[in-house]
Amino acid sequence: MAPMFVVDRLWPDPAPGLDLDAAFAHLALPDASPDHPYVGLNMVTSLDGRAQRDGTAEGLGTRADRRLMRLLRVAFDAVAFGAGTLRAVDGWTDVPADLAAIRVAAGKPPQPLAVLVAGNGPIPTDRRWFGTDQPRLVVVGADGPRQVPGAEVLAAPTERPEPEWLLRALRERGIGSVLLEGGPTVNARFHAAGLIDELFWTVGPWLLGGEGLPMIAPEPPSETPRPARLVSVHRHGEELFLRYRLAPESTG
């Protein structure tokens, strides 16, 4: 059978004409710490770093990028994103049947735990995210709803769930890895807390300009740069799939 999508590996060990599924079939993650899960961030942006086009990420990536997003989910115990993203895009966090079978063969549940990071506002339960065949956890603020149809609810002790508290709570549930899928405001809070361990970054061939948010929103601010090590680079057409691993401690 011909590969669904073909990529060229540019780094390390350059190799042309690889099957995308095979290239990412054995994604190795470092062990989680006793305190919190290992956190990967998966995002697509334009050439100038915009993570939004007309308010969402729709149209920034190709079908190959969407397949890669599902391939990455295979390696992680949980997939998390913010309620703002759910309101803007009727998305989902599960994997298709072929990838669910790979998870089962590796001793994992068929689907990763789906985590919605919310605050105190209403939850859009009409989204198809609530109809997928996977366990769902809605994390709300101290004044948020205590019941959400189709999901377990976890209430934070603060007005909004803080990343460090949320990761500790997930680790206590046996979650060893979390794939964060945005949006930019949620990303910024994890970055400000120094809790992003790895970045999977798709660079789409678009130069947008305008006022779309970047991958990491300006708020809350983080004044300390974090160095990263390039792990791999793949190319599909005019699109780049980059993987970086961040240093475990921030440096000045």
Backbone as CSV, one residue per row, in Angstrom:
resi,resn,N_x,N_y,N_z,CA_x,CA_y,CA_z,C_x,C_y,C_z
1,MET,0.848,-1.193,0.000,0.000,0.000,0.000,0.886,1.245,0.000
2,ALA,0.560,2.211,-0.841,1.337,3.453,-0.897,1.129,4.247,0.387
3,PRO,2.171,4.933,0.843,2.019,5.731,2.062,0.983,6.826,1.892
4,MET,0.276,7.144,2.989,-0.753,8.167,2.935,-0.139,9.540,2.668
5,PHE,0.955,9.845,3.385,1.665,11.099,3.204,3.163,10.807,3.192
6,VAL,3.880,11.471,2.318,5.317,11.270,2.184,6.042,12.491,2.737
7,VAL,7.082,12.240,3.556,7.887,13.320,4.113,9.355,13.048,3.844
8,ASP,10.125,14.111,3.821,11.585,14.003,3.765,12.133,14.357,5.138
9,ARG,12.965,13.483,5.703,13.621,13.822,6.967,14.876,14.640,6.632
10,LEU,14.906,15.859,7.153,16.026,16.758,6.913,17.050,16.708,8.033
11,TRP,16.606,16.346,9.246,17.487,16.267,10.415,16.845,15.384,11.447
12,PRO,17.593,14.521,12.142,18.957,14.077,11.802,18.884,12.996,10.721
13,ASP,19.994,12.516,10.268,20.064,11.418,9.295,19.124,11.656,8.120
14,PRO,19.419,12.627,7.275,18.526,12.953,6.155,18.134,11.723,5.340
15,ALA,16.831,11.656,5.001,16.307,10.543,4.201,15.059,11.026,3.475
16,PRO,15.008,10.866,2.145,13.835,11.314,1.400,12.768,10.228,1.320
17,GLY,11.536,10.658,1.002,10.470,9.731,0.649,10.022,8.794,1.740
18,LEU,9.930,9.277,2.982,9.487,8.436,4.096,7.968,8.509,4.251
19,ASP,7.406,7.421,4.724,5.991,7.401,5.087,5.828,8.162,6.402
20,LEU,4.943,9.149,6.427,4.745,9.952,7.633,4.416,9.084,8.838
21,ASP,3.515,8.114,8.667,3.148,7.243,9.789,4.356,6.489,10.320
22,ALA,5.175,5.957,9.409,6.349,5.205,9.837,7.380,6.109,10.504
23,ALA,7.507,7.340,10.009,8.496,8.266,10.557,8.197,8.631,12.001
24,PHE,6.912,8.602,12.378,6.528,8.984,13.738,5.905,7.810,14.503
25,ALA,6.184,6.589,14.051,5.549,5.410,14.656,6.095,5.084,16.032
26,HIS,7.330,5.426,16.302,7.949,5.047,17.581,8.439,6.306,18.290
27,LEU,7.523,7.173,18.614,7.852,8.440,19.254,8.217,8.195,20.714
28,ALA,9.471,8.423,21.046,9.946,8.166,22.408,9.862,9.445,23.231
29,LEU,9.301,9.318,24.421,9.200,10.448,25.345,10.018,10.142,26.598
30,PRO,10.655,11.152,27.189,11.343,10.937,28.466,10.352,10.535,29.556
31,ASP,10.845,9.915,30.594,10.002,9.530,31.713,9.457,10.760,32.421
32,ALA,8.253,10.627,32.947,7.650,11.719,33.716,8.349,11.848,35.058
33,SER,8.300,13.041,35.621,8.825,13.241,36.964,7.774,12.772,37.969
34,PRO,8.157,12.550,39.219,7.161,12.146,40.224,6.112,13.218,40.474
35,ASP,6.429,14.485,40.152,5.540,15.593,40.490,4.522,15.923,39.410
36,HIS,4.919,15.813,38.146,3.979,16.194,37.096,4.306,15.457,35.802
37,PRO,3.321,15.337,34.912,3.550,14.635,33.647,4.520,15.400,32.745
38,TYR,5.072,14.676,31.795,5.870,15.281,30.732,4.910,15.998,29.787
39,VAL,5.220,17.235,29.408,4.290,18.056,28.632,4.880,18.377,27.263
40,GLY,4.166,17.979,26.220,4.491,18.374,24.860,3.467,19.385,24.377
41,LEU,3.911,20.342,23.587,3.021,21.332,22.984,3.030,21.121,21.482
42,ASN,1.851,20.945,20.897,1.738,20.761,19.455,0.945,21.921,18.872
43,MET,1.593,22.673,17.954,0.931,23.833,17.352,1.333,23.969,15.890
44,VAL,0.484,24.635,15.117,0.789,25.009,13.747,0.741,26.528,13.667
45,THR,1.697,27.118,12.960,1.713,28.566,12.777,2.052,28.896,11.327
46,SER,1.890,30.174,11.009,2.352,30.695,9.730,3.858,30.923,9.784
47,LEU,4.435,31.367,8.676,5.865,31.660,8.636,6.259,32.744,9.632
48,ASP,5.337,33.693,9.868,5.628,34.770,10.814,5.105,34.475,12.207
49,GLY,4.851,33.197,12.493,4.546,32.777,13.852,3.124,32.969,14.303
50,ARG,2.215,33.309,13.401,0.814,33.489,13.782,0.132,32.135,13.923
51,ALA,-0.541,31.941,15.048,-1.246,30.685,15.300,-2.724,30.787,14.965
52,GLN,-3.127,31.922,14.418,-4.528,32.130,14.084,-4.655,32.778,12.709
53,ARG,-5.655,32.332,11.985,-6.036,32.938,10.711,-7.537,33.144,10.780
54,ASP,-7.957,34.397,10.840,-9.374,34.725,11.054,-9.878,34.135,12.367
55,GLY,-9.021,34.185,13.387,-9.446,33.802,14.729,-9.228,32.352,15.105
56,THR,-8.859,31.478,14.144,-8.608,30.074,14.457,-7.372,29.606,13.689
57,ALA,-6.948,28.376,13.972,-5.812,27.790,13.259,-6.234,27.111,11.969
58,GLU,-7.519,27.135,11.652,-8.005,26.472,10.446,-7.328,27.066,9.210
59,GLY,-6.853,26.200,8.329,-6.241,26.644,7.091,-4.747,26.864,7.168
60,LEU,-4.167,26.802,8.380,-2.719,26.996,8.496,-1.951,25.739,8.135
61,GLY,-2.528,24.583,8.418,-1.867,23.311,8.142,-2.611,22.509,7.089
62,THR,-1.938,21.494,6.552,-2.517,20.633,5.526,-3.111,19.373,6.158
63,ARG,-3.625,18.484,5.312,-4.113,17.190,5.794,-2.990,16.381,6.421
64,ALA,-1.766,16.545,5.912,-0.624,15.840,6.513,-0.394,16.313,7.939
65,ASP,-0.529,17.611,8.184,-0.378,18.138,9.542,-1.449,17.583,10.457
66,ARG,-2.659,17.460,9.969,-3.731,16.904,10.802,-3.474,15.429,11.114
67,ARG,-2.908,14.702,10.154,-2.545,13.306,10.431,-1.429,13.249,11.471
68,LEU,-0.453,14.136,11.346,0.627,14.174,12.324,0.088,14.463,13.718
69,MET,-0.875,15.371,13.825,-1.481,15.675,15.113,-2.033,14.407,15.767
70,ARG,-2.676,13.566,14.988,-3.233,12.322,15.529,-2.124,11.322,15.862
71,LEU,-1.076,11.291,15.045,0.047,10.404,15.331,0.716,10.777,16.649
72,LEU,0.865,12.059,16.915,1.480,12.492,18.164,0.644,12.060,19.365
73,ARG,-0.663,12.090,19.218,-1.536,11.715,20.325,-1.351,10.270,20.761
74,VAL,-0.881,9.431,19.854,-0.686,8.014,20.183,0.278,7.852,21.351
75,ALA,1.305,8.696,21.423,2.362,8.520,22.422,2.001,9.091,23.786
76,PHE,0.962,9.915,23.872,0.662,10.640,25.105,-0.524,10.020,25.844
77,ASP,-0.482,10.139,27.173,-1.564,9.610,28.007,-2.794,10.505,27.990
78,ALA,-2.596,11.802,27.789,-3.701,12.753,27.807,-3.463,13.829,26.756
79,VAL,-4.564,14.376,26.239,-4.522,15.499,25.291,-5.367,16.620,25.888
80,ALA,-4.768,17.818,26.024,-5.444,18.922,26.703,-5.511,20.147,25.812
81,PHE,-6.595,20.887,25.951,-6.710,22.174,25.281,-7.689,23.049,26.036
82,GLY,-7.738,24.338,25.659,-8.518,25.300,26.411,-9.947,25.428,25.917
83,ALA,-10.823,25.914,26.809,-12.233,26.084,26.454,-12.407,27.132,25.366
84,GLY,-11.516,28.130,25.303,-11.603,29.126,24.248,-11.433,28.505,22.876
85,THR,-10.527,27.537,22.771,-10.337,26.825,21.506,-11.566,26.005,21.164
86,LEU,-12.169,25.363,22.163,-13.372,24.570,21.919,-14.519,25.457,21.447
87,ARG,-14.616,26.666,22.005,-15.673,27.583,21.573,-15.445,28.058,20.144
88,ALA,-14.168,28.261,19.783,-13.852,28.800,18.459,-13.898,27.751,17.366
89,VAL,-13.508,26.519,17.702,-13.398,25.448,16.711,-14.080,24.198,17.258
90,ASP,-14.924,23.599,16.462,-15.620,22.381,16.893,-14.672,21.195,16.703
91,GLY,-13.656,21.114,17.571,-12.601,20.131,17.394,-12.788,18.889,18.240
92,TRP,-11.783,18.013,18.185,-11.809,16.767,18.945,-10.387,16.380,19.302
93,THR,-10.244,15.463,20.249,-8.919,15.085,20.747,-8.702,13.579,20.745
94,ASP,-9.519,12.838,20.009,-9.365,11.386,19.976,-8.458,10.973,18.823
95,VAL,-8.241,9.670,18.677,-7.473,9.131,17.563,-8.362,8.167,16.788
96,PRO,-8.125,8.005,15.474,-8.935,7.066,14.686,-8.636,5.617,15.057
97,ALA,-9.441,4.720,14.512,-9.377,3.308,14.913,-8.004,2.686,14.676
98,ASP,-7.337,3.030,13.561,-6.045,2.407,13.292,-5.001,2.806,14.326
99,LEU,-5.061,4.051,14.792,-4.107,4.510,15.796,-4.512,4.051,17.200
100,ALA,-5.814,3.903,17.436,-6.262,3.344,18.713,-5.731,1.917,18.872
101,ALA,-5.693,1.157,17.776,-5.172,-0.205,17.831,-3.685,-0.209,18.172
102,ILE,-2.936,0.776,17.675,-1.517,0.872,18.006,-1.336,1.160,19.489
103,ARG,-2.175,2.030,20.043,-2.109,2.304,21.472,-2.377,1.044,22.289
104,VAL,-3.379,0.294,21.908,-3.724,-0.929,22.633,-2.572,-1.931,22.570
105,ALA,-1.956,-2.052,21.401,-0.837,-2.983,21.240,0.347,-2.588,22.117
106,ALA,0.449,-1.296,22.441,1.530,-0.808,23.298,1.155,-0.839,24.779
107,GLY,-0.019,-1.395,25.099,-0.441,-1.503,26.484,-1.142,-0.274,27.021
108,LYS,-1.582,0.619,26.136,-2.281,1.830,26.547,-3.780,1.673,26.321
109,PRO,-4.607,2.504,26.956,-6.025,2.536,26.601,-6.189,2.958,25.137
110,PRO,-7.290,2.585,24.496,-7.461,2.926,23.085,-7.397,4.426,22.812
111,GLN,-7.892,5.216,23.743,-7.933,6.659,23.565,-7.200,7.366,24.706
112,PRO,-6.516,8.466,24.398,-5.950,9.262,25.494,-7.050,9.951,26.288
113,LEU,-6.763,10.282,27.526,-7.693,11.069,28.320,-7.821,12.457,27.686
114,ALA,-9.043,12.899,27.463,-9.303,14.215,26.892,-9.515,15.212,28.028
115,VAL,-8.716,16.263,28.056,-8.764,17.242,29.149,-9.116,18.609,28.583
116,LEU,-10.201,19.185,29.084,-10.609,20.537,28.706,-10.275,21.473,29.854
117,VAL,-9.415,22.450,29.600,-9.018,23.413,30.623,-9.933,24.624,30.505
118,ALA,-10.824,24.776,31.470,-11.811,25.844,31.432,-11.612,26.770,32.633
119,GLY,-12.491,27.736,32.754,-12.457,28.641,33.891,-13.762,28.539,34.650
120,ASN,-14.480,29.654,34.726,-15.752,29.678,35.439,-16.944,29.910,34.516
121,GLY,-16.674,30.075,33.213,-17.751,30.352,32.272,-18.476,29.101,31.825
122,PRO,-19.495,29.278,30.990,-20.255,28.128,30.477,-19.404,27.253,29.570
123,ILE,-19.717,25.965,29.565,-19.014,24.992,28.745,-19.888,24.663,27.532
124,PRO,-19.361,24.800,26.307,-20.174,24.520,25.105,-20.336,23.021,24.872
125,THR,-21.313,22.411,25.548,-21.476,20.955,25.502,-22.081,20.457,24.192
126,ASP,-22.416,21.371,23.265,-22.947,20.946,21.974,-21.839,20.579,20.993
127,ARG,-20.582,20.735,21.382,-19.467,20.440,20.493,-19.289,18.929,20.345
128,ARG,-18.729,18.520,19.188,-18.558,17.088,18.940,-17.502,16.465,19.844
129,TRP,-16.692,17.283,20.511,-15.734,16.773,21.483,-16.442,15.931,22.534
130,PHE,-17.682,16.283,22.848,-18.435,15.562,23.866,-19.045,14.271,23.327
131,GLY,-18.930,14.022,22.030,-19.503,12.817,21.458,-18.485,11.762,21.074
132,THR,-17.202,12.028,21.338,-16.175,11.053,20.972,-16.117,9.925,22.001
133,ASP,-15.558,8.807,21.558,-15.467,7.624,22.424,-14.149,7.656,23.194
134,GLN,-14.037,8.586,24.141,-12.842,8.668,24.969,-13.228,9.257,26.316
135,PRO,-12.468,8.956,27.365,-12.757,9.547,28.671,-12.483,11.044,28.637
136,ARG,-13.352,11.812,29.290,-13.245,13.273,29.270,-13.170,13.835,30.686
137,LEU,-12.278,14.804,30.866,-12.128,15.488,32.136,-12.204,16.986,31.863
138,VAL,-13.174,17.660,32.468,-13.318,19.108,32.350,-12.792,19.735,33.631
139,VAL,-11.784,20.569,33.501,-11.141,21.193,34.661,-11.616,22.636,34.730
140,VAL,-12.304,22.984,35.823,-12.912,24.308,35.961,-12.282,25.063,37.122
141,GLY,-12.588,26.363,37.190,-12.146,27.174,38.303,-12.995,26.947,39.541
142,ALA,-12.643,27.631,40.614,-13.320,27.412,41.900,-14.811,27.707,41.828
143,ASP,-15.214,28.629,40.952,-16.632,28.982,40.825,-17.250,28.404,39.567
144,GLY,-16.577,27.466,38.944,-17.086,26.866,37.716,-18.154,25.827,37.977
145,PRO,-18.801,25.346,36.921,-19.850,24.338,37.073,-19.297,23.042,37.653
146,ARG,-20.093,22.395,38.481,-19.676,21.131,39.095,-20.187,19.918,38.343
147,GLN,-21.068,20.140,37.390,-21.584,19.045,36.573,-21.567,19.468,35.110
148,VAL,-20.979,18.618,34.278,-20.942,18.829,32.828,-21.340,17.502,32.190
149,PRO,-22.427,17.471,31.446,-22.877,16.203,30.854,-21.792,15.575,29.978
150,GLY,-21.570,14.282,30.182,-20.625,13.553,29.348,-19.183,13.672,29.767
151,ALA,-18.919,14.236,30.958,-17.534,14.401,31.388,-17.449,14.417,32.906
152,GLU,-16.284,14.002,33.399,-15.979,14.179,34.811,-15.502,15.614,35.009
153,VAL,-15.825,16.204,36.143,-15.441,17.584,36.438,-14.444,17.601,37.588
154,LEU,-13.366,18.359,37.394,-12.361,18.564,38.427,-12.268,20.060,38.680
155,ALA,-12.539,20.469,39.924,-12.555,21.897,40.261,-11.256,22.308,40.915
156,ALA,-10.685,23.394,40.432,-9.455,23.940,40.995,-9.767,24.749,42.254
157,PRO,-8.798,24.931,43.132,-9.007,25.756,44.328,-8.896,27.251,44.039
158,THR,-8.549,27.614,42.816,-8.361,29.012,42.434,-9.376,29.403,41.365
159,GLU,-9.395,30.696,41.044,-10.386,31.201,40.090,-10.274,30.504,38.735
160,ARG,-9.063,30.200,38.332,-8.850,29.427,37.117,-7.795,28.368,37.404
161,PRO,-7.860,27.246,36.729,-6.894,26.176,37.008,-5.477,26.614,36.646
162,GLU,-4.588,26.555,37.633,-3.193,26.906,37.376,-2.456,25.684,36.833
163,PRO,-1.561,25.879,35.865,-0.906,24.733,35.231,-0.219,23.774,36.200
164,GLU,0.512,24.298,37.192,1.229,23.416,38.107,0.259,22.555,38.905
165,TRP,-0.828,23.153,39.393,-1.846,22.395,40.131,-2.479,21.341,39.228
166,LEU,-2.811,21.725,37.998,-3.453,20.798,37.078,-2.552,19.602,36.774
167,LEU,-1.277,19.854,36.537,-0.368,18.750,36.224,-0.174,17.824,37.416
168,ARG,-0.115,18.382,38.617,-0.022,17.533,39.805,-1.250,16.640,39.923
169,ALA,-2.427,17.224,39.668,-3.664,16.453,39.761,-3.697,15.332,38.732
170,LEU,-3.200,15.599,37.537,-3.158,14.562,36.511,-2.152,13.477,36.860
171,ARG,-1.016,13.894,37.440,0.004,12.893,37.822,-0.545,11.967,38.891
172,GLU,-1.331,12.503,39.811,-1.935,11.683,40.852,-2.915,10.666,40.274
173,ARG,-3.425,10.937,39.072,-4.329,10.014,38.392,-3.579,9.016,37.522
174,GLY,-2.250,9.037,37.584,-1.459,8.096,36.810,-1.105,8.562,35.416
175,ILE,-1.376,9.828,35.093,-1.049,10.376,33.779,0.432,10.737,33.743
176,GLY,1.170,10.133,32.803,2.602,10.377,32.720,3.013,11.360,31.644
177,SER,2.095,11.673,30.713,2.427,12.595,29.629,1.165,13.294,29.144
178,VAL,1.315,14.560,28.799,0.192,15.381,28.333,0.610,16.101,27.061
179,LEU,-0.226,16.008,26.039,-0.017,16.767,24.811,-0.941,17.970,24.842
180,LEU,-0.365,19.151,24.898,-1.120,20.401,24.958,-1.344,20.899,23.538
181,GLU,-2.601,21.212,23.205,-2.939,21.640,21.845,-3.553,23.030,21.797
182,GLY,-3.122,23.904,22.712,-3.557,25.299,22.637,-4.824,25.588,23.402
183,GLY,-5.317,26.823,23.169,-4.783,27.828,22.277,-3.661,28.663,22.889
184,PRO,-3.346,29.799,22.223,-2.217,30.613,22.627,-2.252,31.098,24.078
185,THR,-3.441,31.358,24.618,-3.523,31.842,26.008,-3.180,30.725,26.987
186,VAL,-3.713,29.529,26.760,-3.358,28.378,27.607,-1.871,28.080,27.471
187,ASN,-1.356,28.134,26.250,0.075,27.904,26.035,0.913,28.878,26.850
188,ALA,0.486,30.142,26.875,1.242,31.178,27.589,1.303,30.900,29.078
189,ARG,0.233,30.388,29.638,0.217,30.114,31.073,1.156,28.956,31.421
190,PHE,1.192,27.933,30.567,2.123,26.824,30.801,3.560,27.278,30.594
191,HIS,3.780,28.122,29.592,5.136,28.628,29.344,5.613,29.502,30.491
192,ALA,4.747,30.382,30.986,5.121,31.263,32.091,5.476,30.465,33.342
193,ALA,4.842,29.300,33.489,5.132,28.432,34.639,6.337,27.530,34.391
194,GLY,6.934,27.610,33.203,8.094,26.764,32.884,7.752,25.299,32.759
195,LEU,6.539,24.980,32.281,6.057,23.602,32.313,5.865,22.990,30.931
196,ILE,6.462,23.563,29.908,6.459,22.946,28.582,7.811,22.271,28.379
197,ASP,7.793,20.972,28.157,9.027,20.201,28.020,9.456,20.020,26.572
198,GLU,8.499,20.026,25.675,8.809,19.705,24.286,7.841,20.448,23.369
199,LEU,8.317,20.796,22.170,7.503,21.526,21.205,7.481,20.772,19.879
200,PHE,6.275,20.478,19.404,6.055,19.958,18.062,5.436,21.107,17.264
201,TRP,6.184,21.618,16.299,5.798,22.864,15.639,5.712,22.648,14.127
202,THR,4.510,22.799,13.606,4.317,22.782,12.163,4.356,24.214,11.646
203,VAL,5.227,24.466,10.679,5.327,25.790,10.055,4.665,25.707,8.687
204,GLY,3.505,26.374,8.562,2.791,26.383,7.295,3.329,27.459,6.363
205,PRO,3.196,27.265,5.049,3.786,28.187,4.074,2.917,29.419,3.818
206,TRP,2.665,30.174,4.892,1.847,31.374,4.785,2.531,32.530,5.501
207,LEU,2.502,33.695,4.884,2.963,34.913,5.533,1.723,35.769,5.766
208,LEU,1.299,35.885,7.024,-0.011,36.445,7.324,0.014,37.920,7.728
209,GLY,0.922,38.287,8.648,0.824,39.625,9.216,-0.462,39.755,10.019
210,GLY,-0.946,40.949,10.164,-2.204,41.155,10.868,-2.060,41.041,12.375
211,GLU,-3.184,40.771,13.030,-3.224,40.796,14.498,-3.500,39.429,15.105
212,GLY,-3.369,38.365,14.345,-3.588,37.039,14.905,-2.597,36.743,16.011
213,LEU,-3.044,36.017,17.037,-2.173,35.702,18.161,-1.030,34.789,17.729
214,PRO,0.133,34.950,18.356,1.230,34.008,18.113,0.988,32.705,18.868
215,MET,1.886,31.757,18.703,1.775,30.474,19.391,1.674,30.642,20.908
216,ILE,2.465,31.569,21.453,2.422,31.895,22.877,1.868,33.312,22.993
217,ALA,0.688,33.462,23.579,0.071,34.780,23.702,0.925,35.693,24.590
218,PRO,0.813,37.020,24.434,1.613,37.936,25.242,1.307,37.893,26.730
219,GLU,0.150,37.390,27.120,-0.225,37.330,28.532,-0.469,35.890,28.939
220,PRO,-0.019,35.512,30.163,0.830,36.272,31.089,2.265,36.337,30.581
221,PRO,2.988,37.403,30.935,4.345,37.552,30.412,5.304,36.540,31.028
222,SER,6.303,36.153,30.240,7.396,35.324,30.742,8.689,35.982,30.313
223,GLU,9.458,36.432,31.279,10.639,37.235,30.981,11.898,36.399,30.770
224,THR,11.849,35.105,31.065,13.055,34.283,31.010,13.051,33.409,29.764
225,PRO,13.995,33.614,28.839,14.070,32.747,27.660,14.418,31.315,28.065
226,ARG,13.896,30.354,27.332,14.224,28.954,27.586,14.917,28.386,26.357
227,PRO,16.143,27.927,26.493,16.839,27.329,25.354,16.214,25.996,24.977
228,ALA,16.314,25.656,23.693,15.757,24.403,23.207,16.749,23.716,22.285
229,ARG,16.639,22.393,22.233,17.495,21.588,21.361,16.652,21.025,20.226
230,LEU,17.141,21.189,18.995,16.438,20.658,17.842,16.561,19.135,17.824
231,VAL,15.420,18.451,17.792,15.400,16.989,17.806,15.236,16.427,16.397
232,SER,14.316,17.013,15.617,14.115,16.494,14.263,13.439,17.542,13.387
233,VAL,13.644,17.400,12.075,12.997,18.248,11.070,12.525,17.355,9.926
234,HIS,11.235,17.449,9.601,10.671,16.751,8.453,9.978,17.768,7.548
235,ARG,9.938,17.460,6.267,9.289,18.345,5.296,8.235,17.582,4.520
236,HIS,7.056,18.184,4.404,6.007,17.668,3.535,5.613,18.798,2.590
237,GLY,5.986,18.682,1.329,5.719,19.778,0.405,6.420,21.044,0.874
238,GLU,5.645,22.119,1.061,6.209,23.387,1.520,6.072,23.564,3.037
239,GLU,5.697,22.508,3.730,5.407,22.540,5.155,6.542,21.883,5.926
240,LEU,6.884,22.448,7.093,7.933,21.888,7.942,7.338,21.373,9.245
241,PHE,7.805,20.198,9.676,7.435,19.628,10.967,8.687,19.639,11.841
242,LEU,8.700,20.507,12.845,9.859,20.683,13.711,9.573,20.095,15.090
243,ARG,10.615,19.527,15.695,10.506,19.029,17.063,11.676,19.571,17.867
244,TYR,11.355,20.257,18.960,12.359,20.822,19.857,12.135,20.284,21.267
245,ARG,13.219,20.063,21.989,13.134,19.698,23.407,13.706,20.852,24.219
246,LEU,12.914,21.328,25.173,13.332,22.480,25.971,14.177,22.058,27.142
247,ALA,15.068,22.966,27.556,15.922,22.715,28.711,15.042,22.545,29.952
248,PRO,15.437,21.667,30.880,14.590,21.419,32.049,14.486,22.599,32.991
249,GLU,15.424,23.518,32.948,15.371,24.688,33.813,15.577,25.931,32.992
250,SER,14.860,26.994,33.334,15.011,28.259,32.651,16.364,28.860,33.000
251,THR,16.927,29.556,32.002,18.184,30.245,32.228,18.078,31.681,31.793
252,GLY,18.910,32.537,32.349,18.874,33.943,31.997,19.705,34.225,30.780
